[in-house]
Each structure stands twice: as C-alpha cells, then as structure tokens.
Amino acid sequence: MRLKSLILGAASLVALAASPAVAQELTAITGGRVLTGTGVIENGTVVIQNGRVVSVGTGAAPSGARVIDARGKVVAPGFVAVDSGLGGSEISSVGGSDDLSNGANTISAAFDVSYGLDPWSFTLPVARLGGITRAIVVPNHPGSSGGHNHQDDSDFAGVGHAGLQSPSLFAGQAAVIHLGSGNDILVKPRVAQVAPFGEAGAGVAGGARGAEFTQFRETLTEVRLYARNRAAYDRGAIRDLSLSRADLEALIPVANGTMPLIVTVRRAADIQQVLRLAKEEGLKIIIDGAEEGWMVADQIAAAGVPVLLNPISNLPGNLETRGARMQNAAALDAAGVVIAIKGNEGSIHRARETRYNAGNAVSHGLPYEAAIEAITVNPAKIFGMAGQFGELRPGAAADVVVWSGDPLEPLSLAEHIWVNGQEQAPTSRQFLLRDRYRSGGEGAMPPAYGR
C-alpha cells in the first residue's frame, strides 16, 4: 500500500508533465524590472505569444492580452544550466537510470546523449523552480566517478563500466534541451564534443600529460586520414585506425573546426598547452573548469576561447587546483573572456543552485550584469545559438521567469515560469509529496501510521 501510494504520487507528476500544451495566448508582463540578458528596463513590458517574445519595452499591454502584474518584481530570461546532466540521469547510484556515460570499447566520440533523454525526469521541475529553462547536457567520460558530470571530477581512472580501458579521450556529444512540460525536450543534438585534459586526460592516456597530447594529435591525424579516404577505408586499403568508424565520423567536425570541443582543464599550465594545441590544430574549443584561469586570463581572452566555470571553486583539492580562488570569474570577465556559470555537482539535482553561484561571483567582484549574462545570453552564444534563447528580445524563445525579487538572492522565488511561451506548473514531486502528507486527507498516510 505504501509503495502504491508513492507510485501514484510520482505518476501524478508524470501526468502533469505530459499534459498537452494549451493554446498560447497573448500575454503581457507589465510593470516589472526587466533583465533582458543584455540590459535593464525599469517598469518594463514583455509581450509573448506562440512561443516567442513579441516585444520588450515600456509601452502598455496590447489590447486583449492577458496581463501579469509584475510591479515590485523582477522579470528575467530563463537561466541556462551548462555542463549539465539534466534529463540524462535520475539517480546517479542506479546505473539503469544514468545515461550520461558509456563504457563500450567501440563507441566513445560517437556516443550521443540525446538518445537517452527523459522528458519526464523528476529532476526537471526542481531545476525549473530555480529559474532554469534550458540546459546543455554533457556526457560523462566513462572513467569519471558516478554521480557527477565529469567536468566536476578531477580524478579519472580511465576505466569504463565494464572494466575496459577507455578507447579514447572522448566522452561523446552534448545536446541542448528545454525544461518545458511535454514529451520532447530536445532542442538540438550534437552541439559539442567532450574530452578531459589535465590530470583527468593524463589518467586516460596512461598517466602523463605528454602521452595525452601525443595520443590526441594522433587521433586527429587518423580522423583526417579517414575523412580524405573513406572509399579506401571501405576497401581496407588504408592502415588500421584505432577508432571505430562511428567515432571517426563523429570527430570529423571537431578536426575541421566546425564543432566545438569542450576540454576539461584546470591548471594554468595545462590551459596554456590546450590553447596552443587548439591554435596549431585549428580546433574550436570551450574550456571547462579553469580553476586557475585567472592566472592566464589574458591568454584565454586573446585566443577568443569561452570558459564554463564554477565560481565557488576555491579549495585546492589537488595540485592542479592549488591556485583556485573565488575571484576567478571576475578576473576572467575583466580580461574579456566570455564566461558561463555552472551549477553544482554535475548540475543535475543541484542545477537550481546556478543562480546562487552567480550571486557568489558578484560578491567576489563580478559585475551584476556580467553574472546575469553568464547564466543567460552567454551559454546560448557559446553553443552557437545566440538570440534563440537566454535573452528577452523579439523573436527569441519565450523562456521568461517572474521573480519575487532579485533572482540572485536565495530567498527570491520564481512566481511565474514560461518555457517556449507555455506557462509551467510551479510544482515538483517533492512539493506534491509535501502537500499530500501535510493535508491529512484520505490516502495521505499509509494505514499502519494510524494505528
């Protein structure tokens, strides 16, 4: 009976998430302090319809619109969780519910997280209540410890789930999702490839950074050889290659510089090496981690490389993060680096803390406007979708949140949330369980509790 009660409670949230979208009426959000993502409009009006932002300004609500009074409140774009596992992992300790990593020795770079996404994941409504409306879902390398997105781990054993040595440095391909209700959350698959560097990559390659870079360059050589000689490959007329055909195909856009490569790197010296590698090989990279990025901020900026970071990383958990400091985000921004702020612990169950991390960065020198950009427009820009979301501007996706106060203040609440113009129920499985047990109504408690 008790199990049945819990299942029914879970099912009610699944049904809620799966409910079809209603016709999207013309809606005007008026009188609030509007954070557009690139600026501020006092006493602003945001008009949305049919999934898009129609206008942003200071005019009156259009005739016939549903009006949301936001006086004394803050209106902001939905936030973007970068380096996230949302929709790809439910319970990290339960392997069958975690589709973020792959231990097969024939598939690495070709691993595509978009096939394992779960639109009914219980993690999505929780993140949404923290203002998250989009996420960049990033695969874990099979050598990472379970439960965290690999960019939040610094210790790679280089061993997959089946005990096999990982076949390459690559974890797989990231995807963009939205957090709206419905049965299809995928926005765009294969937006970036993922590879660990620094201590993590060295562990995969055999234990030394020199081996790691040599292996990486050799892999690029093989990919380019394959791309030039597909017919010969089919005839078996070229030398044996270390990767499967699927992996070789997946890495062609990385090798030719059209698909960004997310590289996990922390130590300043490793950042310098990765920047040099990218320049020499013609790669488009995104640095992830960069705890010592402030030490080489000018070099990162000169290379035009964006950075995904957790601004509260300030303890030297190992020798490659001995220079970590909470002023890192401010220093990188001041140097001209485009930054995106991450959530905590893989940005799955704690993705909602993304705004807290942005607030902490502000308290350590990052300008407030830059912090808002780092969780809205910058992620869209970094992943090639500038203007499509993360910003309140005509034509952008109507991902809008009305906050009771400053969204970077922990006590502020998301009072209204729209994703693609569809208003979302302000609830989660936790709220449903709380309300059922608190109400004391029929079925609220299992019969044994009444004895």
N, C-alpha and C positions, 0 to 999 in steps of 0.2 A: 504493500500500500504506500509506504514511504517513497520507494523508488518510483512508483507510478505517479505520485504527486509531483516529484521533481521533474520527471519526464514531461508531464503535462505543462508545467511551468515553462520549461525550455521550449516546448512546442508552440506555446502562445507567442513567444518572441519570434520564432522562426516564421510563423504565420504573419506576424506583423511586418517583418522584413520583406516577406514575399508578396505583400499586397500590391496590386497593380497601381501604377501612378494615376492620380486623378488629373483631369484637365487642368493645365497650368494657367490660372487666371492672371490677369494683370494685377500686379502687386506693387505698391509704393511704400517704401520705408522712409518715414519723414522725421525731421527734427533732431536727428542724432549727430554725434561727432563721427564723421565718416573717415575711416582709414582706407584709402583706396589701394594701398600697397606701395604707391609711389608718392603719396602726399596726404594732406589732411583737408577735409572740408567741414567747416563748422556749420551746424544747423542744415545739414545736407539732406538730399532726397535721392534715394536709389530706387530705380524702377526696374522690375524684372518681369519677364513673360516668356513662355515657351522655352524655358531652359536657359535663357540668355539674359545678360544685363542689357536693358534697353537704353538707360541713360543714368548719368551720375552728375548731380549739380545741386543747385539751391532753389530750384523752382518748386511750384506747388505740385501736388499729386495730380496726375491726369484724371479726367472725368471718367467715372465708372470703375476706378481702381479700388481694390481692397487696400485699406490704409493701415499700416502698422505704425503706431506712435512710438518713436524711439527717443523722445525728449529725455535728456539726462542719461542717455545710454550711448554705447559705442557700437558702430556698425563697421564690420571688417570683412575682408575676404576670408573664405575658409582657409585654414592652415594646411600646409603640406608636410607630411611625415616623410623625410628622406631616410635612406638606408634602413628601410623598414621590413618587417615580416608580416604585416597585417594581411589577413586573408590567406596566408600561406602556412600558418601554424596556429593550432588551437591550444594544445597542452604540450610544452616542449619535452616533457618526460615520457610522453606517449608517442612512440615512433610513428604509428599509423596516422596520427593527426598532424604530423610535421612534414610538409612537402617543400622545405626550403633547401634541402641538400640531397646530393645523390652520390652514392658510393660505388657505382658501376665503374669498371676499369675501361669501358669502351666509350663512355659518354662523359664529357666534362664541360668543355666550352659550349656544346650544343644543348646542354640542359636548360630548359625554358620553364621558369617558374609560373608562367601564365596558365599552364595546363592544370596546375594544382590549386588554383584559387577557389576559395569557398565564399560565395556571396552571403551565406547565412552564418558566417563565423560570429561567435558571441563577442569577439574582440572588437568588431567594427563599431557597434553602437557605443561602447565605452570610449573609444578614441574620438568618436563624433561628438560626444558630450564635452570633450576637451577642445572643440573647435576644429578638429581635423576633418577635412572633406576630401582630400586626395592623399595618395601615398605612392612612393617609389618603392616597390617590393623588390628586394635584393636577395639573391640566393646566398646560402652559406657554403663555404668550402667544406668538403666532407671531413677535413682534418680539424675543423673547429669543434670546440666543446658544445654539447647540446644546449639549446635553450636561448642562445644569444645569436643575433645576427653576427656574421663573422667579423664585421668591422669593429665590433665591440670586444673582441677577444684578441689577446696578444700572444697566445700560446697555441701553435698548430703542431700537431703530432705528424701530420702528413699521412694519416691512415684513415681510410674510408670506413663506412659502417660494417662492411664485410671483412675488415682486417686487411684489405688490399692497399698497397702503396698507391697514392693518388696519381693518376696518369699524367697530369699536367698541372700547371699553376692556376688553371682557370676554374672558377666556381660555376659559371653559367651566365644566363642572360636575365637582366632585370626587366620589370614591367611597371607601367603606370596604371593605377586603379583609382576609382572614385569610391566613396563610402556611402553612397546613397542606397536606399532600400530597393529591392528588386532582385532579379536573378542573373544579372550580368554587370559585374563591376569593372571589367577590363576596359581600360581606355586605350592603351597602346602597348603591345608586347615588344620585347627585344629592343629596348631603348638604350641598353648599355651592356657591356661585358664586364665581368668581375674577376680580379686576380689579387692575391695577397703578395705584399712585398715586405721588406724589413725582416724582422725575426720570423714572422709567420711564413713568408715566402722562402726564406732560407731553410726553414724546417722541412718544407715540402720538397725542396730541391736536393736535400741531403745534409743540410746543416750549416752551410756557409753562403753568405751573400754573393760571393763570386760565382758559385755554382748556379745560383738562382738566375743571375743576369745572363750567364752563358746559355743556360737552358732556354730562357725566354727568347733570346736572339735567334737561337737555332730553330725554335718553334716558328718564329716569324719567317725565317728563311724557307722552311718547309711549306708553310701556308702559301707563300708567294710562288714557290715552285709548282705547287699543286694548281694554283689559280691559272698559271700560264700553260699548264699541260694536262688539263682534265682528260682529254682524249687518250693521251699516253698513259695516264693513271688507270683508265678503264682497261687498257690493253696489258697492264702490268709492265709497261715499258720504261718506267722510271724507278729509281731506287726506293726501297722500303721507307715509309714515313712512320713516325712514331705515334701519330694521332689517327683516329678513325676518320672516315670520310665526312661523317656528320660534324665532327669537331673542326675539321679543316674548313668546311663550308661556313661554319659559324664564325670563324676567325678572319675570313676574307675582309669583311667591312672594318674590322679592327686594324688589320695590316695596311689597308689602303686609307685609313684615317677618316672614314665616314661614320663609324660607330665609336662612341666614347668608351674608354676603358677605365673603370673605377679601380684605382690602385690603393690598397690599404698600406699606408706608410706613416710612421710616427716620428722617427728620429730625424733631426735636421740633416745629418749626413746622408741618410737614405733618401730624403726628399730631393737633395741635390742630384743624387745619382738617377733618380726616376725622371727628373726634369731633363737631364742630359740624354737619357735613353729615349724619351719622347721626342726630343728635338732631332736626334740622329736617325730615328726610325720613322719619323713622320707620323707619330701617333697623336690622337686626341685623347687626353687623359683628364680624369677627375680625381683629385686627391681626397682620400677618406681617412680621417683620423687627425693627422698633422698636429699632434700634441706639442711638438717643438717647432711648429710652423712659424711662430713669431720670430725665431732666430734667423730665418731665411725668407722673411715675408717679401722683401723687395724682389728677390729672385722668382718667387712664385708669381708675383704680380707682373713682372716683366715677361714671363712666359705665357701670360694670359690663361692660367690654369685655375679653375674654381676649386673650392675646398668644402667638403662636408665635415662638420666637426661637432663635438660635444663640448660646449664652453665651460662645463663644470669639471672637466677632467683636469685635475691639478695635483694628483699624488703620483709619484714615480713608482708605479707598480713593478717596473723592471728597468733595466739600464737604458732602454730606448725611449723611455718617457721621463727621464730624470729632469728634463727641463720643462715639464708640463706646468702651466700656470693659467689662472682664470682670466688673465688679460689677453689671452691668445686671440680670441675673436676680435677684440678691439684693435689689436696690433695688425692683424691681417686686413681688416676693413680699412684702417688708416693708410695702409700701404697700397690700397686699390684692388685687393683681391675680392672676387665675388664669393661670398660665403653662404652656406645653408646650414642652419642649426638643426641638430638631430635630437631625438628623444633619448630615453634611457633603456638599457638592456634590450637592444635589438629593436626597439621601437615597435613592440607588439602590445603586450599588456600594459606598458607604461608609455605608450605613444602620446597619451593625453598630457604628459609632462613636457612636451615640446615647448609650450608657451612658458612654462616655469624656467626652462633652460634659457630661453630668450631673455626673460626678465633678469636672470642672474648675470647674463652677459652685459645687460645695460648697467647693472650695479657695479660692474668692473670695467666700465669705460666705453662700451659700445653705444653709439648714439641710438636713441629710441627708434628713430625712423629706419636705421640700418637693421635693427633687430626685427622689426616688422617685415622688412624686405627679405630677411634671411629665412623666414618661415612662410612666405607667400610668393612674391614675384621671382625671387632668385632661384628656387628649385625648378620652377617652370622654365626659366631661362637656361639653367644648367643642362636640363634634359631636352632641350630643343623644342619646347612648347610655349615659348614666350607669347603672352597675350591670350592664350587659350584658357588659362585658369590662374588662380592665385592673385587676381587683380580685379578691382571693381572698375571696369571700363566698358563702354558699349561693345557688344559682340562677344565678350568673354563669357565663359560658363557662369551661370548664376549660382555660384557657391558663396553664400552670404550667411554671416552669423551676427545676430544682435546680442551684444553682451550687456550685462547689468552694470558693468564698469570697465575699467582698463583691462583688456584681455591678458596682459602680462602680470596682473595681480592675481594671486592664487584664489582669493575669495570671490572673484568675479565669476558669474555663471552665464552659460550660453542659454539665453531665453528663447530664441528662435534660430533654427538652423535650416538652411536650404542647400540642397545638393542638386545641381543641374536644374534649378528652379523648382524642385519638388520639396515641400516642407517635410522635415523628418520628425518623427515622434521623439520627444525628449525623454527617452527611457532606455533601459538596458536590462539584461537578465537580472542583474543584481537589484535593480530598482523593483522589478516585478516580484522577486522573492521577498524583498523587504516589505513591500506593500501587502502581499498576501499574508505573511506571518503576523504583521502588525495589526491587520484588520480584525483578526479573530473570527472571521466568517467561516461558513461551512467548508471543510476541507483545508482550512488554514494550517492545522497541525495534525500530524498522524494520530490515530486513535490512542496509541499507547501513552501519549503525552497527557491525556485527560484522565488517566487512572490515578 
